[in-house]
Amino acid sequence: MKNFEFHNPTRIVFGAETVGRLDQLIPAQARVLILYGGASAEKTGTLAEVRQALGQRSVQEFGGIEPNPSYETLMRAVQLVRAEQLDFLLAVGGGSVIDGTKFVAAAALYDGEPWEIAEQGGANIRQALPIGTVLTLPATGSEMNSGAVVTRKATQAKLPFRNALLYPRFSVLDPSKTFTLPAKQIANGLVDAYVHTIEQYLTYPVQAHVQDRFAEGLLQTLIEIAPPAVATPDDYATRANLMWTATLALNGLIGAGVPQDWATHMIGHELTALYDIDHARTLALVLPALLDVQRDSKRAKLLQYAARVWDIRSGSEDERITAAIASTRHFFEGLGIPTRLSAYGLGPDAVEAVLRQLQAHGMTALGEHRDIDLARSRRILQAAL
Amino acid sequence: MKNFEFHNPTRIVFGAETVGRLDQLIPAQARVLILYGGASAEKTGTLAEVRQALGQRSVQEFGGIEPNPSYETLMRAVQLVRAEQLDFLLAVGGGSVIDGTKFVAAAALYDGEPWEIAEQGGANIRQALPIGTVLTLPATGSEMNSGAVVTRKATQAKLPFRNALLYPRFSVLDPSKTFTLPAKQIANGLVDAYVHTIEQYLTYPVQAHVQDRFAEGLLQTLIEIAPPAVATPDDYATRANLMWTATLALNGLIGAGVPQDWATHMIGHELTALYDIDHARTLALVLPALLDVQRDSKRAKLLQYAARVWDIRSGSEDERITAAIASTRHFFEGLGIPTRLSAYGLGPDAVEAVLRQLQAHGMTALGEHRDIDLARSRRILQAAL
């Protein structure tokens, strides 16, 4: 096990009928900005519930934060925060809204051009407004971590940043708020949480028994709950497991003390930036191909993954690895999520376009061994055609 | 899954050579009291390392906190804290030292007779001094939770208390600090962490897939690492897994959103108070007997435990349950920890003595169903003879 620090101060308020707790969670004197995405927050009644819980507080609202939240949109929120001297940000939505809120929280107090925050990965954040969240879409884990991703439309750049100042003070997780989500979003959320777990698990062994068992438990849970999660929108228990699993997949716990990969994410980000493919869907495109190309350096963990997660225990090592990768691909496809670029009409030209973006963003040494250079990224993308 | 709140603000600093981090973790102006137990903290050099890390800070020391820390001892520390106006408590030791430090942290600022804190389970704590810990004995999880147990020698009362103000600000976990521990302490630690996990897992199902998988992962890890943990004191990787597993077994995570038992602990506390048997050893006495007596109400989870933790999948339900309980007993006995009261020379008289203590302390409705009354506690204790 590697040395590590783990400190996650976010308070989780989990369960049905918990939105009303906002009244105790946000200071009575706070000047609140509610940030949200599209019309669904209003339509489902969640915004009304939030407004009611905030009572007599001074509240403003900022809607229209898009999937893959853009610098261009978020800077309008930053101007509002500054103009109105707002001092508490409440994100109501999924990972995009929460990520965008994190950018606003840091940018509003940043002394300089806020895009530098993304360019420097958040290392230059010195202060941030406090954030709370009401999660309506389980997937990214942003509700209990300090990271975010922001996109600059003008340059098609999608960059991650993180800083301990960006942990939400609290996150309200009410699984019943997911009942109205389209099945596609649930499928995306399952894949997103699955790949988050894989990025921190499927590397090389460092005798971190607990982290391995926890990661395997998350993967097994996602596989178990996937069918009812998609088929039965109002199955509270299933949605509760999905929500808590997605949070635990990226709250720092399973990644503490172990090597991490994240190459699938970095390559996937470019696919989203270039072709506007949903984040989770880009992960499903890249991961199976990456596991195949990296099967030698990931051999020991791939065999463990095959045995413990998929119960694949017979055949040669390479047969077991191939079967585990096929099971992974089948899991994604079974959720209606393609694992081939051709499903999006993309071919060899797209491979080269992604490589140019990776080069432009300095993504030339990815993965837990930093051995995924542009040549290897090309092999991975070609394997995903 | 039940509704829950999870908020654990303790910062974990984990790994070899991490004691030096104290200099950044404790405010430079702090007036520190180092609290510790016996002579080993000095002999192993840990105290010297701690003193060096604290540099020029004003530091006082209070040694002699005993296993099952006593009110009588701790009140002397309280007097020292008050007289010297100390404002930061640093526990260097295992669960007893940390528990004792939590009592001192609350008692020093308590307006009234501090024993009331134990009598009211901590609900009357309004403020507490900040605490940090340097963990030297993995077992109780006190380094990352808000609970503690304190004993009043005069009345043989051993009472738990908890309050969110008692989370350590940080805990330094250096697995190499455990190399010098006697094998008996390691065996105790393994059993302690195992039973902590069982108390939050082996109740009845509430469709909490993640919590179940995490608990099973902790149990599997403890079973895997037990032989090398005892046999090879300086096996860093094994000790690292033991340390992190014991912390995760009782930091609120696996218990969030699920029913909890704790009857084994409550009965065990009385055995410690009356006969001075090590805490973990009392758990090994009570648990197998309790599982047998409660096999009907715990049936579904006992079967899951049998299958997933012990790979017991054939035979009738009752055969599988019996085999799982036998495996549990065998695991404890294999660590040199008895599971029968007779091993301590205790017989039917002890059963009645424990029952009188349970009655005196109001422990007449224990377990996840509150159905362990004195009659059932008698059956459990008789089954442990």
Interface residues (C-beta under 8 A of the other chain):
Chain A: M1 K2 N3 F4 E5 F6 H7 N8 P9 T10 R11 I12 V13 F14 G15 A16 E17 T18 Q207 A208 H209 V210 R213 F214 E216 G217 L218 Q220 T221 E224 I225 A237 T238 A240 N241 W244 T245 L248 L253 A256 G257
Chain B: M1 K2 N3 F4 E5 F6 H7 N8 P9 T10 R11 I12 V13 F14 G15 A16 T18 Q207 A208 H209 V210 R213 F214 E216 G217 L218 Q220 T221 E224 I225 A237 T238 A240 N241 W244 T245 L248 L253 A256 G257
